[in-house]
Amino acid sequence: MPRPPKPRWCQGLPAQEVFKPAGVPLGRLERVVLQLDELEALRLCDLLNLSQEEAGVRMGVSRGTVQRLLSAARAKVADALLHGKAIVITQGDHVRIHHPGRHRFRGPRP
């Protein structure tokens, strides 16, 4: 029996939960589900240019977990962009939202 997943700290929900190609109704599109922790790994490593180790510290997970999240997220985003699918962002049960001033990350400060 696998152990339960560790909570993964994320900055918060994005302003939009769905991204889709213009001009096509959402009901006619295939969907790719991007978990919030996958999006957070993309944000930290690709947008903020942090190392996977630094991203792991911020999210409260190992570098290997960040690597798996990045790999899954990049594949999903590429699939959606190349095949004209909608990207739907969901939170998931093991994600914890970071509220500034209410939670302090463990480990070194950014």
Long-range contacts (C-beta under 8 A, 24 or more apart in sequence): 4-94, 5-94, 6-60, 6-61, 6-65, 6-94, 7-60, 7-94, 7-95, 7-96, 8-37, 8-40, 8-59, 8-60, 8-61, 8-65, 8-94, 8-95, 8-96, 9-40, 9-58, 9-59, 9-60, 9-96, 9-97, 9-98, 9-103, 9-105, 10-36, 10-37, 10-39, 10-40, 10-59, 10-95, 10-96, 10-97, 10-98, 11-40, 11-43, 11-97, 11-98, 12-97, 12-98, 12-99, 13-89, 13-91, 13-97, 14-39, 14-89, 16-89, 17-88, 17-89, 17-90, 18-86, 18-87, 18-88, 18-89, 19-80, 19-86, 19-87, 20-86, 20-87, 21-84, 21-86, 24-84, 26-86, 29-84, 29-85, 29-86, 30-83, 30-85, 30-86, 31-85, 31-86, 31-87, 31-88, 32-76, 32-77, 32-79, 32-80, 32-85, 32-86, 32-87, 32-88, 33-76, 33-88, 33-90, 34-73, 34-76, 34-77, 34-87, 34-88, 34-89, 34-90, 35-69, 35-89, 35-90, 35-91, 35-92, 35-95, 36-89, 36-90, 36-91, 36-92, 36-95, 37-69, 37-92, 37-94, 37-95, 38-69, 38-70, 38-72, 38-73, 38-76, 39-73, 39-89, 40-69, 41-66, 41-69, 41-70, 41-73, 42-70, 42-73, 42-74, 42-77, 45-70, 46-70, 54-110, 57-105, 57-106, 57-107, 57-108, 58-105, 58-107, 58-110, 60-105, 60-106
